[in-house]
């Protein structure tokens, strides 16, 4: 059984998490992906869940009642995710949680997913409202510390603020998180090549995607050579800071394997029969990646056996 990617979105109430997820769902539907969406947030209305269902009818959407994830032992969370797989067997699971009192701890969820052989964590993302965010000072020290664990920070509602306000918000974020890349999400849009790892059903050369004016680009690295896995991991760690995600198929000593990396997190995933290519095909996603093409390609060339 193939591992199922789980993407976790966290952020304060009203930051625009559901809008961003709804926009991404349209892309996943166009790729014929079966998605389970789990929402855990304060409030008793299921309006956001209905929004997702209406926008993407093929998505299985469910809201978990207040505290159900927050207070449940990790074993119960694991059982719930396994139940979702047995009932729907999705291509992808998306979890949305505020990460505040009464809702699921996103970092604990990412750890749970990482250590379950049925899943892998495809990204832990924080959504920040650029218009209203005033920093993390109201949070407890323990919660502040967890803000460092996210893979990417997306600035939502960026179109509503000027450059001065943007710099102030980035300053707030950097007070407690000095390393996670910060990417703008104009009008609640995130480039799906950045948000998601490799499409397990993708059999052709990965396309370049350029959406909105987000300065996010993708490079394709293709080779017939065989690569050393440990050297690929080392190259991933040495990528320029403007590279946010690396994903694709790698020809190793064990055959074709799948590599999924975002920020400092990476996974090796067993290949399936859905992709029978014998080439290494990697997608490098980041900001203005063409500027670093020669350096990036040299890193991977040095990984050949």
Backbone as CSV, one residue per row, in Angstrom:
resi,resn,N_x,N_y,N_z,CA_x,CA_y,CA_z,C_x,C_y,C_z
1,UNK,0.847,-1.202,0.000,0.000,0.000,0.000,0.877,1.246,0.000
2,UNK,0.573,2.173,-0.900,1.389,3.382,-0.985,1.103,4.310,0.197
3,UNK,2.119,5.073,0.591,1.938,6.061,1.654,1.105,7.233,1.144
4,UNK,0.284,7.787,2.029,-0.614,8.881,1.662,-0.062,10.189,2.218
5,UNK,0.102,11.210,1.374,0.605,12.506,1.856,-0.434,13.244,2.686
6,UNK,0.021,13.817,3.779,-0.845,14.613,4.660,-0.264,16.022,4.741
7,UNK,-1.081,17.017,4.411,-0.666,18.413,4.482,-1.448,19.090,5.598
8,UNK,-0.739,19.814,6.466,-1.358,20.440,7.638,-1.253,21.954,7.516
9,UNK,-2.396,22.629,7.628,-2.451,24.088,7.619,-2.845,24.574,8.998
10,UNK,-2.101,25.546,9.525,-2.432,26.121,10.816,-2.410,27.642,10.707
11,UNK,-3.055,28.300,11.647,-3.121,29.760,11.635,-4.259,30.230,12.513
12,UNK,-4.180,31.489,12.945,-5.212,32.038,13.809,-6.571,32.055,13.104
13,UNK,-7.619,32.106,13.903,-8.965,32.243,13.349,-9.041,33.479,12.464
14,UNK,-9.631,33.330,11.286,-9.793,34.465,10.388,-8.601,34.764,9.511
15,UNK,-7.573,33.912,9.572,-6.370,34.179,8.770,-6.559,33.834,7.294
16,UNK,-7.625,33.100,6.986,-7.901,32.762,5.593,-7.471,31.369,5.185
17,UNK,-7.337,30.465,6.171,-6.890,29.100,5.866,-7.857,28.398,4.909
18,UNK,-9.150,28.496,5.197,-10.141,27.783,4.385,-10.185,28.311,2.962
19,UNK,-10.031,29.622,2.795,-10.015,30.196,1.442,-8.841,29.649,0.645
20,UNK,-7.674,29.610,1.262,-6.488,29.083,0.586,-6.675,27.615,0.229
21,UNK,-7.186,26.837,1.180,-7.396,25.411,0.926,-8.429,25.210,-0.183
22,UNK,-9.490,25.995,-0.162,-10.528,25.889,-1.197,-9.941,26.146,-2.583
23,UNK,-9.069,27.142,-2.687,-8.432,27.431,-3.974,-7.529,26.284,-4.422
24,UNK,-6.816,25.678,-3.478,-5.946,24.553,-3.816,-6.747,23.320,-4.222
25,UNK,-7.937,23.166,-3.639,-8.779,22.015,-3.969,-9.132,21.995,-5.455
26,UNK,-9.324,23.167,-6.032,-9.682,23.235,-7.457,-8.557,22.645,-8.302
27,UNK,-7.321,22.908,-7.907,-6.180,22.328,-8.616,-6.167,20.815,-8.452
28,UNK,-6.365,20.335,-7.217,-6.330,18.892,-6.969,-7.430,18.181,-7.742
29,UNK,-8.612,18.818,-7.835,-9.693,18.220,-8.620,-9.316,18.123,-10.088
30,UNK,-8.638,19.151,-10.598,-8.235,19.129,-12.004,-7.233,18.014,-12.271
31,UNK,-6.525,17.568,-11.219,-5.573,16.459,-11.335,-6.230,15.127,-10.987
32,UNK,-7.561,15.155,-10.779,-8.348,13.940,-10.473,-7.860,13.268,-9.189
33,UNK,-7.515,14.101,-8.209,-7.072,13.582,-6.924,-8.258,13.442,-5.973
34,UNK,-8.310,12.317,-5.286,-9.341,12.095,-4.270,-8.797,12.609,-2.930
35,UNK,-9.495,13.578,-2.332,-8.979,14.276,-1.158,-9.931,14.139,0.026
36,UNK,-9.368,13.881,1.202,-10.107,13.968,2.456,-9.638,15.226,3.180
37,UNK,-10.587,16.079,3.524,-10.306,17.350,4.201,-10.874,17.291,5.614
38,UNK,-10.019,17.525,6.610,-10.427,17.475,8.013,-10.214,18.850,8.625
39,UNK,-11.259,19.405,9.200,-11.170,20.727,9.825,-11.378,20.592,11.324
40,UNK,-10.497,21.224,12.094,-10.620,21.228,13.552,-10.423,22.650,14.047
41,UNK,-11.504,23.310,14.402,-11.429,24.695,14.831,-12.578,24.990,15.775
42,UNK,-12.481,26.085,16.506,-13.530,26.477,17.426,-14.794,26.846,16.668
43,UNK,-15.937,26.720,17.339,-17.202,27.078,16.713,-18.009,25.835,16.394
44,UNK,-19.305,26.006,16.319,-20.180,24.874,16.129,-20.786,24.826,14.736
45,UNK,-20.598,25.871,13.937,-21.134,25.882,12.590,-20.154,25.203,11.635
46,UNK,-20.695,24.505,10.651,-19.877,23.818,9.667,-19.823,24.588,8.360
47,UNK,-19.861,25.927,8.428,-19.935,26.744,7.219,-18.718,26.540,6.332
48,UNK,-17.517,26.494,6.925,-16.315,26.333,6.130,-16.267,24.962,5.460
49,UNK,-16.727,23.947,6.183,-16.776,22.606,5.596,-17.724,22.583,4.410
50,UNK,-18.872,23.239,4.559,-19.829,23.307,3.454,-19.248,24.091,2.282
51,UNK,-18.448,25.128,2.582,-17.797,25.893,1.525,-16.887,24.997,0.695
52,UNK,-16.104,24.176,1.366,-15.214,23.254,0.666,-16.016,22.254,-0.152
53,UNK,-17.078,21.714,0.433,-17.901,20.734,-0.287,-18.535,21.340,-1.521
54,UNK,-19.020,22.572,-1.394,-19.681,23.223,-2.530,-18.685,23.565,-3.639
55,UNK,-17.488,24.007,-3.226,-16.482,24.379,-4.215,-15.869,23.156,-4.892
56,UNK,-15.765,22.061,-4.131,-15.132,20.842,-4.656,-15.979,19.641,-4.242
57,UNK,-17.020,19.319,-5.004,-17.961,18.257,-4.620,-17.312,16.888,-4.443
58,UNK,-16.182,16.631,-5.107,-15.554,15.308,-5.011,-14.748,15.131,-3.726
59,UNK,-14.561,16.228,-2.976,-13.773,16.173,-1.742,-14.628,15.660,-0.589
60,UNK,-14.059,14.751,0.202,-14.710,14.324,1.439,-14.286,15.269,2.547
61,UNK,-15.248,16.058,3.062,-14.933,17.079,4.059,-15.621,16.757,5.373
62,UNK,-14.891,16.919,6.475,-15.457,16.621,7.797,-14.893,17.576,8.823
63,UNK,-15.759,18.070,9.707,-15.306,18.903,10.823,-15.271,18.067,12.094
64,UNK,-14.180,18.159,12.834,-14.038,17.478,14.114,-14.482,18.435,15.210
65,UNK,-15.315,17.965,16.101,-15.871,18.827,17.141,-14.781,19.397,18.032
66,UNK,-15.085,20.525,18.667,-14.133,21.227,19.521,-13.529,20.283,20.555
67,UNK,-12.222,20.267,20.608,-11.528,19.482,21.609,-11.308,18.038,21.238
68,UNK,-12.009,17.553,20.204,-11.895,16.137,19.877,-10.469,15.759,19.493
69,UNK,-9.809,16.627,18.740,-8.413,16.355,18.402,-7.478,16.816,19.505
70,UNK,-7.823,17.954,20.127,-6.922,18.551,21.107,-6.723,17.634,22.304
71,UNK,-7.806,16.993,22.770,-7.728,16.214,23.996,-7.536,14.723,23.739
72,UNK,-7.671,14.298,22.508,-7.579,12.867,22.230,-6.124,12.398,22.266
73,UNK,-5.896,11.187,22.799,-4.545,10.628,22.739,-4.134,10.430,21.282
74,UNK,-2.815,10.409,21.038,-2.349,10.272,19.664,-2.841,8.981,19.030
75,UNK,-3.027,7.933,19.847,-3.547,6.671,19.309,-4.918,6.836,18.697
76,UNK,-5.770,7.649,19.319,-7.116,7.892,18.783,-7.042,8.693,17.484
77,UNK,-6.113,9.648,17.417,-5.948,10.411,16.188,-5.518,9.494,15.052
78,UNK,-4.601,8.606,15.372,-4.131,7.653,14.370,-5.291,6.777,13.888
79,UNK,-6.126,6.331,14.807,-7.265,5.495,14.432,-8.220,6.246,13.513
80,UNK,-8.410,7.539,13.791,-9.331,8.316,12.955,-8.785,8.450,11.539
81,UNK,-7.495,8.718,11.408,-6.890,8.840,10.084,-6.951,7.514,9.331
82,UNK,-6.707,6.415,10.046,-6.783,5.107,9.403,-8.206,4.801,8.950
83,UNK,-9.179,5.223,9.745,-10.574,5.021,9.361,-10.896,5.778,8.070
84,UNK,-10.393,7.005,7.983,-10.621,7.804,6.777,-10.027,7.119,5.552
85,UNK,-8.869,6.481,5.737,-8.230,5.784,4.624,-9.039,4.551,4.230
86,UNK,-9.487,3.789,5.220,-10.246,2.575,4.925,-11.568,2.872,4.219
87,UNK,-12.186,4.000,4.569,-13.482,4.332,3.986,-13.360,4.983,2.616
88,UNK,-12.330,5.803,2.425,-12.240,6.599,1.197,-11.003,6.296,0.356
89,UNK,-9.972,5.763,0.962,-8.656,5.570,0.357,-8.289,6.749,-0.541
90,UNK,-8.025,7.892,0.073,-7.746,9.108,-0.701,-6.329,9.139,-1.257
91,UNK,-6.106,10.029,-2.227,-4.763,10.295,-2.720,-4.029,11.251,-1.795
92,UNK,-4.800,12.009,-1.006,-4.201,13.044,-0.162,-5.159,13.387,0.972
93,UNK,-4.592,13.743,2.141,-5.382,14.232,3.278,-4.911,15.632,3.613
94,UNK,-5.851,16.549,3.807,-5.534,17.918,4.218,-6.198,18.175,5.562
95,UNK,-5.410,18.639,6.527,-5.921,18.945,7.864,-5.781,20.443,8.106
96,UNK,-6.848,21.059,8.569,-6.837,22.476,8.928,-7.110,22.608,10.417
97,UNK,-6.217,23.270,11.136,-6.397,23.476,12.566,-5.844,24.832,12.968
98,UNK,-6.522,25.482,13.917,-6.047,26.783,14.390,-4.801,26.638,15.244
99,UNK,-4.635,25.463,15.860,-3.487,25.263,16.733,-3.602,26.018,18.038
100,UNK,-4.793,26.563,18.324,-5.015,27.323,19.554,-5.664,26.429,20.601
101,UNK,-5.920,26.992,21.765,-6.533,26.235,22.857,-7.846,25.612,22.376
102,UNK,-7.969,24.308,22.596,-9.194,23.614,22.193,-9.109,22.990,20.822
103,UNK,-7.998,23.173,20.118,-7.846,22.554,18.811,-6.534,21.786,18.757
104,UNK,-6.352,21.062,17.674,-5.205,20.160,17.579,-3.884,20.916,17.509
105,UNK,-2.878,20.352,18.132,-1.520,20.872,18.053,-0.949,20.442,16.698
106,UNK,-0.700,21.383,15.794,-0.243,20.998,14.453,1.107,20.293,14.457
107,UNK,1.989,20.659,15.383,3.297,20.018,15.440,3.151,18.561,15.867
108,UNK,2.288,18.315,16.884,2.036,16.935,17.317,1.422,16.119,16.185
109,UNK,0.535,16.741,15.410,-0.060,16.050,14.270,1.001,15.677,13.239
110,UNK,1.933,16.588,12.983,2.970,16.297,11.990,3.865,15.162,12.465
111,UNK,4.151,15.116,13.776,4.962,14.032,14.329,4.219,12.707,14.216
112,UNK,2.923,12.742,14.533,2.092,11.539,14.434,2.119,10.979,13.019
113,UNK,1.919,11.857,12.048,1.880,11.437,10.645,3.242,10.909,10.205
114,UNK,4.308,11.586,10.621,5.664,11.205,10.207,6.023,9.802,10.665
115,UNK,5.524,9.390,11.837,5.902,8.107,12.401,4.891,7.000,12.107
116,UNK,3.924,7.280,11.262,2.958,6.255,10.865,3.326,5.767,9.465
117,UNK,3.565,4.474,9.284,4.013,3.978,7.975,2.989,4.142,6.859
118,UNK,1.738,4.416,7.211,0.713,4.589,6.185,0.737,5.982,5.571
119,UNK,1.357,6.953,6.276,1.329,8.343,5.832,2.738,8.927,5.757
120,UNK,2.827,10.093,5.158,4.009,10.936,5.334,3.542,12.382,5.341
121,UNK,4.247,13.210,6.105,3.882,14.618,6.217,4.446,15.366,5.011
122,UNK,3.555,15.884,4.188,3.955,16.566,2.957,4.128,18.063,3.169
123,UNK,3.917,18.525,4.396,4.124,19.933,4.681,3.305,20.397,5.867
124,UNK,3.930,21.230,6.702,3.250,21.892,7.816,3.364,23.386,7.557
125,UNK,2.237,24.030,7.257,2.236,25.411,6.794,1.456,26.322,7.743
126,UNK,2.005,27.502,7.991,1.317,28.518,8.795,0.763,29.590,7.871
127,UNK,-0.492,29.972,8.094,-1.131,31.043,7.335,-1.211,32.279,8.225
128,UNK,-0.681,33.387,7.751,-0.658,34.642,8.504,-1.502,35.684,7.770
129,UNK,-2.370,36.359,8.503,-3.187,37.453,7.973,-2.335,38.725,7.988
130,UNK,-1.863,39.147,6.817,-0.956,40.297,6.746,-1.620,41.588,7.197
131,UNK,-2.932,41.659,7.114,-3.637,42.886,7.468,-3.799,43.042,8.971
132,UNK,-4.006,41.927,9.688,-4.369,42.013,11.104,-3.378,41.378,12.069
133,UNK,-2.380,40.669,11.572,-1.444,39.977,12.452,-0.639,40.972,13.278
134,UNK,-0.568,40.714,14.593,0.144,41.632,15.489,1.217,40.919,16.311
135,UNK,1.675,39.772,15.822,2.749,39.069,16.501,2.259,37.941,17.385
136,UNK,3.220,37.292,18.048,2.927,36.105,18.853,2.942,36.387,20.352
137,UNK,2.976,37.656,20.738,3.161,37.973,22.154,2.037,37.450,23.037
138,UNK,0.832,37.290,22.452,-0.291,36.814,23.272,-0.217,35.315,23.531
139,UNK,0.716,34.631,22.872,0.824,33.187,23.020,1.733,32.819,24.192
140,UNK,1.508,31.622,24.736,2.388,31.104,25.772,3.734,30.753,25.151
141,UNK,4.787,30.713,25.984,6.132,30.451,25.487,6.200,29.135,24.720
142,UNK,5.502,28.108,25.219,5.528,26.794,24.568,4.956,26.894,23.152
143,UNK,3.867,27.645,23.004,3.243,27.805,21.695,4.120,28.626,20.770
144,UNK,4.771,29.656,21.330,5.703,30.438,20.522,6.807,29.561,19.959
145,UNK,7.311,28.664,20.777,8.405,27.803,20.355,7.981,26.923,19.181
146,UNK,6.718,26.509,19.180,6.242,25.632,18.120,6.127,26.345,16.785
147,UNK,6.085,27.684,16.794,5.990,28.407,15.524,7.240,28.194,14.671
148,UNK,8.334,27.763,15.291,9.578,27.530,14.559,9.527,26.244,13.738
149,UNK,8.535,25.401,13.993,8.502,24.069,13.393,7.814,24.024,12.037
150,UNK,7.193,25.119,11.600,6.484,25.080,10.329,7.479,25.094,9.169
151,UNK,7.082,24.469,8.068,7.960,24.383,6.908,7.938,25.669,6.088
152,UNK,6.759,26.256,5.928,6.603,27.495,5.178,5.585,28.385,5.876
153,UNK,5.773,29.687,5.752,4.804,30.671,6.255,4.223,31.398,5.040
154,UNK,2.893,31.379,4.918,2.233,32.061,3.806,1.554,33.331,4.308
155,UNK,1.878,34.461,3.672,1.263,35.740,4.013,0.001,35.914,3.180
156,UNK,-1.146,35.774,3.827,-2.426,35.946,3.149,-2.890,37.407,3.247
157,UNK,-3.818,37.791,2.385,-4.384,39.151,2.341,-3.289,40.195,2.082
158,UNK,-2.241,39.770,1.408,-1.098,40.640,1.164,-1.463,41.805,0.248
159,UNK,-2.499,41.593,-0.573,-2.921,42.641,-1.508,-3.602,43.815,-0.805
160,UNK,-3.911,43.654,0.493,-4.623,44.695,1.246,-3.682,45.618,2.011
161,UNK,-2.372,45.358,1.956,-1.441,46.141,2.769,-0.339,46.738,1.891
162,UNK,0.318,47.786,2.419,1.423,48.405,1.692,2.752,47.771,2.101
163,UNK,3.828,48.214,1.487,5.136,47.618,1.725,5.581,47.794,3.176
164,UNK,5.279,48.927,3.774,5.658,49.162,5.177,5.002,48.135,6.092
165,UNK,3.714,47.889,5.865,2.995,46.919,6.687,3.558,45.501,6.468
166,UNK,3.898,45.177,5.246,4.492,43.869,4.967,5.770,43.675,5.770
167,UNK,6.612,44.693,5.799,7.875,44.584,6.533,7.641,44.449,8.024
168,UNK,6.609,45.113,8.537,6.280,44.992,9.963,5.850,43.565,10.284
169,UNK,4.994,42.970,9.441,4.508,41.612,9.670,5.665,40.611,9.595
170,UNK,6.537,40.772,8.621,7.699,39.886,8.519,8.564,40.006,9.785
171,UNK,8.686,41.210,10.308,9.433,41.412,11.548,8.808,40.668,12.716
172,UNK,7.470,40.717,12.827,6.771,39.964,13.870,7.087,38.473,13.760
173,UNK,7.036,37.951,12.542,7.272,36.521,12.333,8.694,36.156,12.711
174,UNK,9.648,36.981,12.294,11.056,36.666,12.515,11.476,36.785,13.985
175,UNK,10.656,37.402,14.811,10.972,37.460,16.239,11.042,36.060,16.842
176,UNK,10.253,35.122,16.298,10.207,33.767,16.858,10.508,32.682,15.838
177,UNK,10.598,33.041,14.574,10.897,32.049,13.543,11.872,32.694,12.552
178,UNK,13.145,32.345,12.694,14.178,32.994,11.890,14.474,32.262,10.588
179,UNK,13.930,31.057,10.414,14.382,30.231,9.292,13.311,29.856,8.274
180,UNK,12.063,29.659,8.679,11.049,29.191,7.733,10.840,30.217,6.621
181,UNK,10.887,29.782,5.357,10.654,30.727,4.259,9.275,31.372,4.352
182,UNK,9.190,32.650,3.995,7.932,33.394,3.991,7.551,33.674,2.544
183,UNK,6.357,33.241,2.164,5.896,33.365,0.787,4.550,34.085,0.772
184,UNK,4.385,35.015,-0.146,3.121,35.746,-0.242,2.043,34.896,-0.910
185,UNK,0.800,35.085,-0.448,-0.350,34.360,-1.002,-1.408,35.374,-1.424
186,UNK,-1.198,36.096,-2.525,-2.145,37.138,-2.935,-3.525,36.565,-3.236
187,UNK,-4.541,37.222,-2.703,-5.931,36.819,-2.919,-6.193,35.367,-2.506
188,UNK,-5.445,34.895,-1.523,-5.651,33.541,-1.014,-5.171,32.458,-1.945
189,UNK,-4.193,32.758,-2.798,-3.698,31.787,-3.774,-2.264,31.389,-3.463
190,UNK,-2.022,30.084,-3.472,-0.689,29.514,-3.291,-0.377,28.665,-4.514
191,UNK,0.818,28.787,-5.014,1.225,27.952,-6.133,1.162,26.481,-5.709
192,UNK,0.362,25.652,-6.375,0.209,24.257,-5.941,1.491,23.446,-6.041
193,UNK,2.410,23.818,-6.942,3.679,23.100,-7.019,4.481,23.284,-5.738
194,UNK,4.257,24.400,-5.064,4.935,24.669,-3.800,4.191,24.014,-2.640
195,UNK,2.864,24.031,-2.695,2.066,23.512,-1.585,2.135,21.996,-1.471
196,UNK,2.248,21.305,-2.610,2.152,19.848,-2.596,3.389,19.189,-3.180
197,UNK,3.666,17.995,-2.668,4.764,17.197,-3.183,4.393,16.548,-4.500
198,UNK,5.130,15.499,-4.834,4.988,14.866,-6.143,3.595,14.277,-6.309
199,UNK,3.058,14.418,-7.513,1.787,13.793,-7.885,2.090,12.332,-8.193
200,UNK,1.611,11.428,-7.349,1.943,10.012,-7.490,1.411,9.415,-8.789
201,UNK,0.448,10.091,-9.432,-0.122,9.585,-10.681,0.547,10.189,-11.910
202,UNK,1.522,11.063,-11.667,2.143,11.792,-12.766,3.140,10.892,-13.491
203,UNK,2.952,10.704,-14.790,3.807,9.817,-15.555,4.594,10.559,-16.627
204,UNK,4.237,11.818,-16.898,4.933,12.574,-17.920,5.887,13.570,-17.267
205,UNK,6.700,14.201,-18.102,7.627,15.213,-17.600,6.863,16.288,-16.852
206,UNK,7.268,16.611,-15.616,6.521,17.585,-14.830,6.493,18.952,-15.499
207,UNK,5.329,19.600,-15.532,5.229,20.900,-16.190,5.716,22.025,-15.292
208,UNK,6.121,23.125,-15.911,6.380,24.335,-15.147,5.040,24.988,-14.840
209,UNK,4.889,25.486,-13.646,3.651,26.171,-13.276,3.994,27.578,-12.819
210,UNK,3.312,28.541,-13.363,3.502,29.929,-12.933,2.117,30.516,-12.702
211,UNK,1.768,30.736,-11.448,0.457,31.252,-11.105,0.580,32.588,-10.389
212,UNK,-0.293,33.516,-10.762,-0.358,34.787,-10.069,1.011,35.483,-10.134
213,UNK,1.168,36.569,-9.495,2.454,37.262,-9.483,3.163,36.948,-8.169
214,UNK,3.470,35.648,-7.981,4.007,35.219,-6.691,5.518,35.006,-6.711
215,UNK,6.168,35.218,-7.866,7.609,35.062,-8.007,8.061,33.633,-7.743
216,UNK,7.128,32.683,-7.769,7.471,31.277,-7.582,7.635,30.618,-8.947
217,UNK,8.778,29.987,-9.150,9.066,29.305,-10.409,9.496,27.868,-10.121
218,UNK,9.557,27.069,-11.185,9.995,25.685,-11.049,11.000,25.345,-12.131
219,UNK,12.017,24.581,-11.729,12.995,24.030,-12.665,12.808,22.523,-12.738
220,UNK,13.055,21.949,-13.904,13.024,20.504,-14.063,14.448,19.997,-14.257
221,UNK,14.856,19.045,-13.420,16.169,18.405,-13.556,15.924,16.956,-13.972
222,UNK,16.431,16.567,-15.143,16.186,15.236,-15.688,17.509,14.593,-16.048
223,UNK,17.674,13.316,-15.672,18.933,12.621,-15.924,18.685,11.125,-16.059
224,UNK,19.532,10.463,-16.864,19.495,9.008,-16.996,20.458,8.323,-16.036
225,UNK,21.216,9.103,-15.270,22.242,8.543,-14.374,21.599,7.920,-13.134
226,UNK,22.405,7.141,-12.404,22.006,6.590,-11.108,22.603,7.478,-10.016
227,UNK,21.808,7.714,-8.948,22.202,8.674,-7.925,22.342,8.002,-6.561
228,UNK,23.229,8.558,-5.750,23.432,8.114,-4.370,22.427,8.822,-3.464
229,UNK,21.633,8.052,-2.712,20.571,8.638,-1.893,21.114,9.597,-0.841
230,UNK,22.179,9.208,-0.165,22.724,10.068,0.881,23.249,11.373,0.301
231,UNK,23.798,11.320,-0.900,24.287,12.542,-1.536,23.121,13.438,-1.956
232,UNK,22.010,12.833,-2.371,20.809,13.620,-2.698,20.319,14.351,-1.454
233,UNK,20.309,13.646,-0.316,19.881,14.274,0.937,20.807,15.437,1.303
234,UNK,22.109,15.236,1.119,23.061,16.296,1.429,22.875,17.482,0.483
235,UNK,22.599,17.199,-0.793,22.375,18.275,-1.759,21.118,19.062,-1.406
236,UNK,20.094,18.366,-0.946,18.853,19.027,-0.529,19.138,20.025,0.595
237,UNK,19.976,19.629,1.546,20.310,20.498,2.674,21.154,21.701,2.241
238,UNK,21.825,21.579,1.094,22.705,22.658,0.635,22.047,23.575,-0.398
239,UNK,20.804,23.334,-0.732,20.138,24.165,-1.733,20.070,25.623,-1.275
240,UNK,20.113,26.569,-2.198,19.989,27.987,-1.817,18.709,28.247,-1.032
241,UNK,18.729,29.282,-0.208,17.591,29.574,0.675,16.316,29.939,-0.083
242,UNK,16.450,30.336,-1.335,15.267,30.684,-2.108,14.595,29.468,-2.740
243,UNK,15.128,28.266,-2.453,14.505,27.020,-2.903,13.689,26.461,-1.743
244,UNK,12.393,26.280,-1.987,11.483,25.904,-0.895,11.051,24.444,-0.947
245,UNK,11.008,23.856,-2.143,10.556,22.467,-2.254,11.330,21.747,-3.356
246,UNK,11.661,20.470,-3.075,12.275,19.580,-4.050,11.464,18.295,-4.062
247,UNK,11.077,17.843,-5.254,10.239,16.649,-5.326,10.447,15.957,-6.661
248,UNK,10.222,14.643,-6.672,10.309,13.939,-7.934,10.791,12.512,-7.786
249,UNK,11.154,11.932,-8.920,11.577,10.536,-9.001,13.095,10.484,-9.153
250,UNK,13.725,9.639,-8.351,15.183,9.541,-8.357,15.588,8.100,-8.654
251,UNK,16.461,7.933,-9.639,16.994,6.609,-9.966,18.154,6.318,-9.016
252,UNK,17.957,5.393,-8.091,18.972,5.034,-7.099,19.454,3.596,-7.337
253,UNK,20.334,3.144,-6.442,20.805,1.756,-6.526,19.670,0.767,-6.351
254,UNK,18.566,1.200,-5.725,17.409,0.332,-5.475,16.335,0.467,-6.539
255,UNK,16.626,1.211,-7.608,15.611,1.468,-8.619,15.057,2.879,-8.464
256,UNK,13.913,3.140,-9.070,13.297,4.456,-8.986,12.616,4.617,-7.636
257,UNK,13.002,5.671,-6.891,12.369,6.014,-5.621,11.866,7.452,-5.705
258,UNK,10.941,7.786,-4.821,10.317,9.110,-4.834,10.871,9.938,-3.685
259,UNK,11.295,11.149,-4.005,11.808,12.082,-2.994,10.843,13.247,-2.867
260,UNK,10.457,13.554,-1.628,9.613,14.708,-1.338,10.284,15.530,-0.251
261,UNK,10.630,16.778,-0.554,11.268,17.632,0.437,10.670,19.019,0.432
262,UNK,10.453,19.577,1.622,9.985,20.951,1.751,10.708,21.577,2.935
263,UNK,11.356,22.742,2.691,12.195,23.393,3.698,13.232,22.386,4.191
264,UNK,13.196,21.978,5.460,14.182,21.037,5.982,13.633,19.610,6.096
265,UNK,12.361,19.433,5.779,11.704,18.132,5.911,11.797,17.362,4.587
266,UNK,12.150,16.075,4.662,12.127,15.284,3.432,11.730,13.840,3.739
267,UNK,11.227,13.161,2.717,10.820,11.766,2.817,11.245,11.033,1.550
268,UNK,11.665,9.772,1.723,11.818,8.846,0.602,10.585,7.952,0.590
269,UNK,9.952,7.828,-0.543,8.704,7.093,-0.649,8.857,6.001,-1.694
270,UNK,8.335,4.839,-1.389,8.397,3.713,-2.322,7.639,4.045,-3.592
271,UNK,8.235,3.740,-4.722,7.590,4.000,-6.005,6.448,3.011,-6.226
272,UNK,5.516,3.392,-7.067,4.403,2.511,-7.426,4.479,2.219,-8.917
273,UNK,3.663,1.292,-9.352,3.646,0.939,-10.773,3.050,2.032,-11.632
274,UNK,2.490,3.079,-10.978,1.879,4.152,-11.751,2.928,4.951,-12.507
275,UNK,4.183,4.907,-12.043,5.259,5.597,-12.749,6.337,4.583,-13.101
276,UNK,6.496,4.314,-14.380,7.453,3.294,-14.829,8.667,3.914,-15.516
277,UNK,8.824,5.205,-15.404,9.979,5.863,-16.005,11.257,5.372,-15.335
278,UNK,12.327,5.277,-16.097,13.604,4.853,-15.544,14.563,6.027,-15.398
279,UNK,14.026,7.258,-15.486,14.842,8.458,-15.376,14.674,9.122,-14.011
280,UNK,15.669,9.923,-13.652,15.515,10.849,-12.534,14.836,12.102,-13.055
281,UNK,13.714,12.461,-12.423,12.969,13.665,-12.803,12.637,14.430,-11.532
282,UNK,13.323,15.533,-11.318,13.125,16.336,-10.114,12.535,17.697,-10.468
283,UNK,11.656,18.190,-9.593,11.113,19.538,-9.718,11.669,20.369,-8.568
284,UNK,12.314,21.469,-8.893,12.881,22.388,-7.902,12.007,23.637,-7.888
285,UNK,11.364,23.928,-6.751,10.404,25.027,-6.665,10.918,26.076,-5.691
286,UNK,10.872,27.340,-6.125,11.321,28.405,-5.242,11.116,29.767,-5.872
287,UNK,11.763,30.747,-5.304,11.646,32.124,-5.776,12.799,32.433,-6.735
288,UNK,12.436,32.771,-7.986,13.435,33.150,-8.996,14.529,32.084,-9.111
289,UNK,14.100,30.834,-9.274,15.040,29.708,-9.259,15.979,29.721,-10.459
290,UNK,15.567,30.333,-11.556,16.427,30.359,-12.747,17.781,31.015,-12.471
291,UNK,17.787,31.953,-11.510,19.026,32.648,-11.186,20.083,31.698,-10.624
292,UNK,19.637,30.591,-10.017,20.559,29.655,-9.361,20.631,28.317,-10.086
293,UNK,20.173,28.289,-11.322,20.077,27.017,-12.048,21.401,26.287,-12.107
294,UNK,22.477,26.964,-12.489,23.773,26.307,-12.643,24.264,25.725,-11.325
295,UNK,24.108,26.488,-10.242,24.544,26.009,-8.921,23.742,24.788,-8.492
296,UNK,22.418,24.828,-8.713,21.545,23.732,-8.302,21.851,22.470,-9.105
297,UNK,21.987,22.608,-10.410,22.262,21.452,-11.247,23.622,20.843,-10.918
298,UNK,24.598,21.689,-10.569,25.923,21.177,-10.184,25.838,20.338,-8.908
299,UNK,25.005,20.760,-7.969,24.808,19.986,-6.732,24.298,18.583,-7.049
300,UNK,23.319,18.497,-7.944,22.743,17.188,-8.262,23.678,16.362,-9.144
301,UNK,24.389,17.011,-10.045,25.347,16.279,-10.877,26.398,15.575,-10.012
302,UNK,26.745,16.211,-8.901,27.755,15.641,-8.002,27.219,14.438,-7.214
303,UNK,25.918,14.176,-7.300,25.305,13.049,-6.589,25.287,11.771,-7.418
304,UNK,25.734,11.863,-8.660,25.727,10.679,-9.526,26.741,9.639,-9.051
305,UNK,26.401,8.402,-9.295,27.318,7.299,-8.949,28.235,7.008,-10.144
